[in-house]
Amino acid sequence: MAIKYELSAITGTYTNREGEEKKSYVRCGVVMETKKGGLVAKLEALPVNFDGWLFMNEPKPKDAPKEEAAPGKKTGGKFDDMADDIPF
């Protein structure tokens, strides 16, 4: 089944560096197309403050560049990012 849409919900608001108030979202699942052309939704998570509304957005390409983490933020490094030398 091919993913047609991503499902997301608003979880709150935040203020960006320019002082603008923005909404924060969490990905809750996906909508996929079946072999017969129908659509099916798979929910993977729901936020605690869920108000019942889910937004369907076209999925982002997997090869799209991700935002770089701000200084001090964890980046979720992988084993390939680790130094080759073991310090002990």
Buried (B, 14 or more C-beta within 10 A) or exposed (E): EEEBBBBBBBBEEEEEEEEEEEEEBBBBBBBBBEEEEEEEEEEEEBBEEBEEEBEEEEEEEEEEEEEEEEEEEEEEEEEEEEEEEEEE
